[in-house]
Amino acid sequence: MSSKKYETIIGLETHIQLGTKSKAFCGDDARFGGAPNTHISAISLGHPGTLPKLNKTQIEYAVKLSLALNAKINLTNNFDRKNYFYTDLPKGYQITQDNAPISVGGYVPIRLADGTVKNVELHHIHMEEDAGKSIHDLDSKNSMVDLNRAGVPLVEVVSEPDLRSGEEVDAFMNTLRRLVRWLDISDGNMEHGSMRCDCNVSIRPMGSQELFARCEVKNMNSMRFARKAIDFETKRQIKLVEKGGKVRQQTLQFDSVTGTTSPLRDKEDAHDYRYFPDPDLPPIVISPEELARIKSEMPALPWELYEKFTQEFQLSDYDTKILTEEKNIAFLMLELCKKHDNYKACANLLIDKVRPYLAENDLTDTEVNFPVERFSELLDLVAADKVSNSVASQKLFPEIWKNSDTPVADLAEKMNLIQSSDSDFLSDLADELLEKYPDKVAVYRKGKKGLIGFFMGELMKLSKGKANPKEANAILRKKLEG
């Protein structure tokens, strides 16, 4: 069996729960959690005589995501009924979109480990509602059903069969998760089920353009598990074909303990669901004016800022990846760089101090009001050699968060941290050191120039950290050479 003889073909159907306050077609609470079956009503339970109503925010969020992914917005689209029976689907059908989704086409730009960028083409993006949740491990004889999630708004991002490996799937999902958080339309939390994907996996002989029968691995809520499932399923299909067998089109489940896939059922086709337009929901008409308004509110996207930071600011790929991971950090970087042309110093402050501070205090970038002006003042003091970089980092930075209303220069004065460039003061300290260590002075003058580090350390101690290192170093060298 040789995997080099075959190419893996992967298409993804990524379900993203939208962060609306209410459900897709009723006013029930859409938040994660709550006691089982408490975020429900007659509408979400599908009681006879109840009617759904549109959630405007769901539509706006779907449009934002479509615009970010360069998809073509359908200004007129509608909802359909997808008919199937399952215990956690209370109405007996799912409200979704079939023939007229919110958008078609577009692509997701993914950056691979070697730095190359690949645009993964999309087939379409559609809106729908989530199903409830069946729980099989709470009772030895019965399955439990929690319908809190039933009716929560989703968008489904359907890719073309454009992916070729678990690594590309990982990059695709990471890019989408970062984007939905960036746009503030979802928390992208895979552990809570806010984001999950179905992986359609098939193989074909290397160089062939024919699409072979595919197997769909359902509801992957972990990128690590998705990679494992794809790797196992690829090997399984190759082994089957090598033995003369034929891959059956099936829906599979993945066992994270054994790392294997197993059949759930034969794969359905669209006609099995008997799609038809939902008679209770009118068509959705998005006016050009409304579309223009949503476009105007779109932030600069992470890959756009990646180009700006690497090209205009000349930052490294490593720094840029970290800075564009969260939107607020990236925009804080933009604000700082409006005031300072030492872009690397701005990046270092955010990467080495701000992000660790958030992590240590268990905060996200959306939970704090960054004292941008204070950060700018801190960089000014360092650039002007009024405080050393180490003093700024170790002593002043923590105080900024506690005293965000106080100018940093005032804090530094109060803490007696302003560096002295007074030549008389520094000269007196240098003379004191030369008198204290005549033997080391003699060794230095015989050629052991590395001792300058020792003298600098002692001088900084004598000055209690207030000596300007550049000025002090110059004075010390001059006296030692004399």
PyMOL commands that set and color helices and strands:
alter all, ss='L'
color gray80, all
select helices_A, chain A and resi 3-5+56-68+166-182+223-242+270-273+288-296+302-312+317-323+327-337+343-360+372-383+389-402+408-414+423-436+438-445+449-462+469-481
alter helices_A, ss='H'
color red, helices_A
select strands_A, chain A and resi 6-17+72-73+76-77+80-83+93-96+103-104+107-111+117-129+133-135+144-146+153-159+195-205+215-220+250-255+260-266+276-277+284-285
alter strands_A, ss='S'
color yellow, strands_A
deselect
rebuild
show_as cartoon
